[in-house]
Amino acid sequence: MSKILENLKYLDSHEWVKVEGEYAYIGITDYAQDSLGSIVYIEVGEVGDEVVQGEEFGAVESVKAASDLISPLSGEIVEVNEKVLEDPEDVNTDPYGSWFIKIKVKDINELEKLLDAKGYEEILD
């Protein structure tokens, strides 16, 4: 059974978002990392790039497959987690602690379109 955290919001494409004030951290779920297998490469945009809810902002590659990363919210990238780019296997051991990008949220109301923990759990069943 995949681990799902109550304090996050989710996309059905298996990205999570954690909002702190006007900023949000984005990563992939435990289910996603488990499905992908050993992650070997992560590519994301750069600081200053705009991301749009529901659109691609990067990609993750594993020994099994490559997958696009979809942004749960719109905003501007204010920080990229260089540690996870340098050591992508960290995502396999701690998917909820290994965020990819931090954005300044453009419209907090977009959260209403996302899944809560219960809703995300239902799509996995």
N, C-alpha and C positions, 0 to 999 in steps of 0.2 A: 504493500500500500504506500502510495506516495505521500510525502509530508506536505501539508497545506497549512499556511499560517493565517490565522484569523485577522490579523491587522493589515493585511495587504489586499489589493484589488488585482484582478486577473483578466487576461484576454483568453479567448478560446484557442489561440495560437500558442499558448503556454508561456507568455511573458507575465511578469509580476511588476507591480509598481507600489512603492511606499512613499506617501506624501508627508513631508515635514514642512509646515508653513507654506511658503510660496515655491518650494523646491520639491522635486520628486526623484527618487532613485529607481532605475529600471534594470531588471535582470531576467533570467529564465527560471522556470519552476523546477522543482525536484523531479517531477514527471518528465519534463523536457530533457534534463541532463541524463536521466536514466534511459530514456528512449534513444538518445543520440549515442550513448556510450562515451568512451574516453575522448574528451574535447581536446583538440590539438591547436586550434586557431580561432581567434575572435577578431572581427573587423567591425568598427563603429565609426561614426562621423567624428568631426573635430569640434573643439570648443568654438562657439559662435555659429555653428550650423543650426538650422531650424529643423525640428522634427514635427511630424503631423500625425495626429491620432489615426491609427489604422494603416499607416504607410511604413514602408521599410526604412530602417535606419542603420542597418548593418547585416552581418551574417556570422554564423557560428559553424565551424567545421569540426567533425569528429572522425574517428577511424571508420565509422559506418556511413556517414552522410553529411551533407551540408544543408543548412536551413537558414532562411531569411529571418531577421529580427524585426518585429513589428512594434511600433511605438504605441503604448497604451494611452498616452496623452500628447497634446501638442505643446511645444515650447522651444526654448533655446538651450542647446547644450552648454552648460557652464563648467562641467568637469567630466573628464574621461578617467576611468579607473585603470591607470597604467599597470598596476600590479596584476590585474586579471588578464590584461593583454599579454603581459610577459609570462605569466604562469596560468594559462587557460585551464589546466587540470584542477585548479582551485574550485572551479564551478562544480566539478563532480563531487568534491568533498563537502562543499558548503554553498549550495546554490542560492540560498537566501542572504548569505553574507557577502556574496561575490557579485555586486552590482556592476553594470557595464558603463552606464552614463548617468549623470545627474543633470536634470534640466530645471530651468526656471519655467514654471507652469504658466501657460498662456490663458487657459480657461478652466478653472477648477470644476465647473459644471460638467465637464467631460467625464468626470468620475462616475456619474450616474449611468453611463453607457457600459461600464465595466462590470465584471462578475465579482461577487463577494466570495468568501471561502466556500460557503455552501453551494453556491451556483457553480463554482469551478469544480468542486468535488462531483457534482451531478454529471458534468460532461465527461468525466473520467470513467464513470461506471458503465 
